[in-house]
Amino acid sequence: MCNPHPIAPRDHVARHFRAMVLAYGSVPVGPFSAGLFLRPIDGRLQGVIGQWGMTQRTARARRPDSRSILTNNACSETVASRPSCRTVRAVGQRCLIPAARYQDLNRQTGRYVWWRMARAAGGPWAIARLGSEWTGPATDEIVPNFTVLNVNCVGHPLLGRLHKPDLELSADAQDKRSFVPQESGQRTAWFEATPDDAMGCLLAAPPTERFDLSDAQRTEQLLGRQSGR
């Protein structure tokens, strides 16, 4: 799963999260590029620019040599066993990404179409992630880095429509993934919960009513025309 996401504008971050943030660009964030994340410091959320892609602390370089070793996303069910993430999970270094929206792929019309996954109520998502810092062995450069957590969303009425299905697996054995935004009432718990609670009850795909359904409705119209309805 790879979901480019533009960071919310600075004034939106300040308003919706009451966070302290320095000036930054709002270009879409992709794997191993720089993006903003929020973490509590001295009782208040503060913005940090970091790399979207976890770097194992013993790594000699901040980026992997091969794209097959991507650490920009992590499955919540297996994150405890990943060398790049298990220490971070244990000590509870949890943060949030203030994303204006994110993108995901739908293939129901027979071709890939990017859906813009925005909030129905407006404002930014607060996407759950784990963060760490990597220190360059040659330069002592300190690089904040993060991975975005995701959960299985098979059976979800909206999110289950995304991604190409694995034709070798039955419908109930598919492994489609979703980001996990934290609503305002969940955020204190997200930062303060035990690792097991954070990876368990606080990670669930958001209900359909939280999403702007414009792209989903356009796809339904196309499917109706294809079927002659």
C-alpha positions in Angstrom: 0.0 0.0 0.0 1.3 3.4 -0.9 -0.9 6.5 -0.4 0.5 9.9 -1.3 -1.0 12.6 0.9 -0.6 16.4 0.9 0.0 17.8 4.4 -2.7 20.1 5.6 -1.9 23.9 5.3 -0.1 25.4 8.4 -3.1 27.5 9.4 -5.3 24.4 9.3 -2.9 22.4 11.5 -2.7 25.3 14.0 -6.5 25.6 14.1 -7.6 21.9 14.2 -4.7 20.6 16.4 -3.7 23.7 18.3 -0.2 22.7 17.4 3.0 24.7 17.2 4.5 24.4 13.7 7.1 26.2 11.7 6.7 27.2 8.1 6.7 24.2 5.6 5.7 23.3 2.1 2.5 21.5 1.4 3.6 19.3 -1.5 2.3 15.7 -1.6 4.3 13.4 0.6 5.5 10.1 -0.9 7.7 7.3 0.3 11.1 8.5 1.6 10.3 12.1 1.1 9.9 14.7 3.8 6.6 15.4 5.6 5.2 16.9 8.8 4.1 14.9 11.8 2.8 16.0 15.2 4.0 14.7 18.6 3.4 15.9 22.1 6.2 17.9 23.7 5.8 19.5 27.1 2.0 18.9 27.0 1.4 20.5 23.6 1.5 19.1 20.0 4.4 20.3 18.0 5.3 19.8 14.4 8.4 18.0 13.2 9.6 17.5 9.7 10.6 13.9 9.1 11.1 11.2 6.5 8.1 9.1 5.5 9.9 5.7 5.8 11.4 4.1 8.9 15.1 3.7 9.0 16.4 0.9 11.2 18.7 2.4 13.8 21.6 0.1 12.8 21.3 1.0 9.1 24.2 2.7 7.4 22.0 4.8 5.1 18.7 6.6 5.7 17.0 5.0 2.6 17.1 1.3 1.6 19.0 0.3 -1.6 15.9 -1.5 -2.9 12.3 -0.4 -3.1 11.3 -3.9 -2.1 12.3 -2.9 1.5 9.8 -0.2 1.9 9.0 0.9 5.5 6.6 3.8 4.8 3.6 1.7 5.9 3.3 -1.0 8.5 0.6 -3.5 9.2 -0.7 -3.1 12.8 -0.9 -6.9 13.2 2.7 -7.5 12.4 4.5 -4.3 13.3 5.8 -5.8 16.6 7.9 -8.3 14.6 9.5 -5.8 12.1 13.1 -5.0 12.9 12.7 -1.4 11.9 9.6 -0.9 14.1 9.5 -3.3 17.1 11.6 -1.1 19.4 9.6 2.0 18.5 6.4 0.1 19.2 7.6 -1.1 22.6 8.5 2.4 23.8 5.3 3.9 22.4 6.7 6.6 20.1 3.3 7.5 18.6 2.5 10.5 16.5 0.0 11.9 14.0 0.1 13.1 10.4 -2.1 16.1 9.7 -3.1 15.1 6.1 -5.4 17.3 4.1 -6.5 14.1 2.4 -5.0 11.0 1.0 -5.3 9.0 -2.2 -6.2 5.4 -2.9 -6.9 3.3 -6.0 -10.2 1.9 -7.2 -10.4 -0.6 -10.0 -14.1 -1.4 -10.2 -14.5 0.2 -13.7 -11.7 -2.0 -15.1 -9.0 0.7 -14.8 -7.2 2.3 -11.9 -8.8 5.5 -10.7 -7.4 7.6 -7.8 -10.0 8.4 -5.2 -9.4 11.5 -3.1 -10.1 10.4 0.5 -11.1 13.6 2.2 -13.1 14.2 5.4 -16.8 14.7 4.9 -16.7 17.4 7.7 -13.7 19.1 6.1 -10.5 19.7 7.9 -7.4 17.4 8.1 -7.2 13.8 9.0 -5.0 12.8 12.0 -3.4 9.6 10.7 -1.8 7.3 13.2 1.9 6.6 12.9 5.0 5.4 14.7 8.1 7.5 14.7 11.8 7.3 15.5 15.1 9.0 14.9 18.1 7.7 12.9 21.6 9.0 13.4 23.9 8.8 10.4 27.0 6.8 11.3 29.4 8.9 9.2 27.9 12.4 9.8 25.9 12.2 13.0 23.0 13.7 11.1 19.8 13.1 13.1 16.8 12.2 10.8 13.3 12.0 12.3 11.4 9.3 10.5 8.0 7.6 10.6 5.9 4.8 9.3 2.1 4.9 8.8 0.1 2.2 10.5 -2.7 0.4 8.6 -5.4 -2.2 9.2 -7.3 -4.7 7.2 -10.4 -3.2 5.8 -12.0 -6.2 3.9 -15.7 -6.0 4.2 -15.7 -2.2 4.8 -18.5 -0.8 2.6 -16.3 2.0 1.2 -12.7 1.1 1.8 -13.2 -2.5 0.8 -13.8 -1.3 -2.7 -10.3 -0.1 -3.1 -7.2 -1.9 -4.4 -7.0 -4.7 -6.9 -8.2 -8.0 -5.4 -5.9 -11.0 -5.2 -7.6 -13.5 -7.6 -5.9 -16.5 -5.9 -7.6 -15.7 -2.6 -11.3 -16.0 -1.6 -13.2 -12.8 -0.8 -12.9 -13.2 3.0 -9.1 -13.9 2.7 -8.2 -10.7 1.0 -5.8 -8.3 2.7 -6.8 -4.8 1.7 -5.4 -2.0 4.0 -6.6 1.3 5.3 -4.9 4.2 7.1 -6.2 4.8 10.6 -7.1 8.4 11.5 -7.6 9.3 15.1 -10.6 11.6 15.9 -10.2 14.4 18.3 -11.6 12.4 21.2 -9.1 9.6 20.6 -5.9 11.5 20.4 -5.0 11.7 24.1 -5.5 8.0 24.4 -3.4 7.4 21.3 -0.5 9.1 22.8 -0.9 7.7 26.3 -2.2 4.2 25.9 -0.1 1.1 26.4 1.5 -0.4 23.3 -1.0 -3.3 23.3 -4.0 -1.0 23.7 -2.7 1.4 21.0 -2.2 -1.4 18.5 -5.5 -2.9 19.4 -8.7 -1.0 20.2 -7.4 2.4 18.9 -6.7 1.1 15.4 -9.8 0.6 13.4 -10.8 1.7 9.9 -13.0 4.9 10.1 -16.7 4.5 9.3 -18.0 5.4 5.8 -19.8 8.6 7.1 -16.4 10.2 7.9 -15.5 10.3 4.2 -16.4 12.7 1.4 -18.0 10.2 -1.0 -17.7 12.3 -4.2 -15.3 10.0 -6.0 -17.1 6.9 -4.9 -20.4 8.3 -6.3 -18.7 9.2 -9.6 -17.5 5.6 -9.9 -21.0 4.3 -9.2 -22.3 6.4 -12.0 -19.7 5.0 -14.4 -20.5 1.4 -13.3 -24.2 2.2 -13.9 -23.5 3.4 -17.5 -21.3 0.4 -18.1 -24.1 -2.0 -17.1 -26.7 0.0 -19.1 -28.7 1.1 -16.1 
